[in-house]
Amino acid sequence: MKQYILIMCMVIAAAVSAKGQTSVVKPGERPEVLIETTMGNIRVQLYNETPLHRDNFLKLIREHHFYDSLLFHRVIPDFMIQAGDPWSKNAKKGKELGEHSLDYNIPAEIRLPGIYHKRGALAAAREPDNVNPKHESSSSQFYIVYGKKQSEKAIAKQQHRLDSVFNDSIKMTPEMIEQYTTVGGTPHLDGGYTVFGEVIEGMDVVDKIQRVERDKNDRPIEDVRIIKARIIKDLPGMEKKPKVATKKKSAPKRNGRR
């Protein structure tokens, strides 16, 4: 629990400094992470427009190697693949997963219409609306969108939903509509979940993962594991950050919520 509090403090500190970072870090300087899995590598780019999620993801990798050995515990064909439950690391075959993360949430950073659930989007999982009306994100669980091509009728339906939720203030752009109708995505998640990055290499691996055989809880029958997540392009000024020696501590009990 002490480690959770420490991580939460670091994330809050990152949030305090985020305003300065967004004005300094240019779009072309977006951080990149390589997610090495048992089915291949996925390279993702993180958005500077969502600094709280960006910084949290980088800190979990940079300072805690958090995602190493975790499973993709939920996969659904033509929808998405999900990982980040700390209890998945040593989970027995068939155990239902997805209810745990670190003991804090991240405020929503929904950036419509510029950032949306196109194919390849990297987004944060969260608890349902009835217990999470502010749409705060899980501290550790994320998903990568695969989705499917949308019809004009489906696009119109989702625009109507956005009009209702955002009082006609959010309109799908021509780029969004083209992406959803010609490439694919999950527009019904727009406005409810924070998208904080995208896949820039390895969508073929995402495709393979989302089509594996799975059980009744959508967990792959054969484990699909993150071997290692590592930062290959960090924030400016963080690339050569010196390591500080610390005493080893026993692993804490991980009992957060999704």
N, C-alpha and C positions, 0 to 999 in steps of 0.2 A: 504493500500500500504506500509506503514511503517513496518508492520509486515512481509510482503513479503520480503522486503529488509533485515530485521533482519534475517529471515530464510535463505536467500541466503548467507548472510555473514557467518552464522554458517556452511553452507554446504561447502563454499570455505575454511573455516578454517579446516574443516574435511579433505578436499582434500589435503591441505598443509601437514597435519600430517599423511596422509594415507600411505606414503612410509614407515614410521617407524612402523606403525601398521601391515602392511603385513609381515614384517620381524619378528615380535614378536608373533603375533597371529597364533597359530598352526591350521591346518585343523580340528583337533578334537575339537577345541574350537569355532566352528562356532556358532554365535548367533542364537537364535530361537524365533519365534513370534507365538503366538496363535491368530488366526483370528476367533472370535466367530460370527457366522452368524445365521440368523433366520432358517436356514436349517441344522445347525450342525456346528461343529468346524473343522477348518483346521489348522494344525501345519506346519509351514514352517521353513526351515533352510536357512540362508543367507550365501553367499560365501565370504570368505576373499579375493578371487582373484579379486573381483569387489568392492573395498573399497569405491568408491564414491557413488555408489548405495546403498551399505550396510549401510553406515553411514547416508545417507539422509533418508532412510526408518526408521532406528532406531530413528533418531532425531524427525521425524514427529510424531512418536508414543510416544517416551519418554517425549518429552518436549511440545508437542502440542495436543496429543490425536487426531490427524488429522482424522484418518479413522473411528472413532466412529460415527455410524449412517449413514454412506454413503452407497449407493446402489451398487450392481453389476448391472450396467446399460446396459451392452452389453453381451449377451451370445449366443453362436452359437454351436449347437450340433456337436460333433466329431471335435471340433476346440479349443475353449477356453472360459473362463469367464473373464470379465474385470470390474475393479472398480477404484475408486480414483478421480472421478470428484467431486470437492467440491460443485458444484451446485446441486448435486443429493440429498443432505441431506434433503432438504425441497421441492423437486420437485413434482409437481402435476402428477397425473396419466396420462400416455401417452405422457408426455413432452419428446422431443428428447434430449438426453444427450451425453456427451463425448467430448465437445469442450473446456473444461476448466480445468485448473490446477493452481498451484502457478506460479508466474511470473518469472520463471527462468527455464533453462534446465540443464541437467547433461551430461557431455561429454560421448560419447560411451565407453563402456568397453567390447568389443566383444572378447571372449577368446576361439575361435575355435582352434583345434578340441576338447579340453578338456571339454568345457562347451557349451551345445547345447540345442535345443528345444525338449528334450525328454518329454514324458508324465509326468506331475507333475512339469515341469519347471515353475519358477516364473520369469517373465520378465517385462521390462518397455515398456509401450506404447510410441509412438512418432508421430510427424507430418510426412507427406509424403516427399519423396525424393525431389520433386520439390521445396519445401520451407525449406528443412532440409537435405542438401546433406551430412552433417557430421554425420547423424544418431544420433543426440543428443536426449536424452531421456526426456520424460515428468517428471516434478518434483514430480508428485504424482500419476499418473495413472499407474496401473500395470495390468497384466493379468496372468492367470494360464493356462498352456497348458493341453488340453485333447488329441486332435488329434486322429489319427487312424493308424493302421498298414500299412506299406508301402510295395509295391511290389519291386522286384529287378529292374524292369524297372523304377519305380519312383525314386529309390535310384540313379540309373545311371544318370537320368535326373538332379537330384539335384547336383550330383558330377560335372557334366558338367557345371552347373551354377556357382558353387564355383570356378571351374578352370578359368572361364571367369572373375569373379569378383576379384579373388585373384591371378591371373597370375600363376596358377598351384601350388601355395605355400601351399594350405590347402587341405588335403586329409582326407576323412572320415576314422575313425579308425574302426577296427573290432567291438569294443564295441558300437560305434555309429550305425553301420549297424545292429547289433544284436538287439539293443534297438528299432530302428525304424521298423524293420521287425517283431519282435515278441511281442513287447509291444505297441508301437505307439508313435506318436509325430507329430511335424509340421516342417519338415526339410526345407521347402521352406522359413522359416523365419530366418534360420541360416545366419549369416553374416550381417543382416540388423537391428537386434534388440539386446539389451543387456539382457542376462539372468543373474540374480544375486542371484538366490536361487532355492530351490525346496521344494515340499511338502513331508514331512516325515510321516505325519498321516492325514487322512481325504480325501483321493482321492475318497472315496465313496460319500462324501459330494459334491466334485467338480462334480462328475458324475451326482448327482441329480440336481444340479444347472444348468448344461449345457443342461439339457433336459426339463426344464420348458417351459410352453407355453409363447410365446413372440409375440410382435407386428412387424410391418413392418420395424422398426428400430432396431430390435433384443433386445429391452428392455423387460424384463419379464413383463407379464400382471399383475401378483401379485408381489409386491416388494420383492426382496431378499436383505436383509439389513445386513451390518456388524454391529453387536451390539457393539462389542468392539474389538480392536486390542491391545494386550499387550505383552510386552517382557517377556518371561519366562526364557531366558538365554541371558544375555547381554555380551558385550565385557568385557574382563578382566579389572578390575579396575573401571568399571562403575556400578557394581551391587549395591553398597551401596553409590552412589553419593548423597550427602545431597541436599535437596530441598532448593532453595533460594526463600524467600518471594518476590513477585512482586505485583505491583498494577494492578488491573483489568482494562482491556481496552475494549472498545466497539469492536464488531466483525467487521473486515474490509470487504469491498466488494471484493468478490473473482472473479476475471476476468482474469484468465490466458488462455493459449491455450493448447490443447491436444498435 
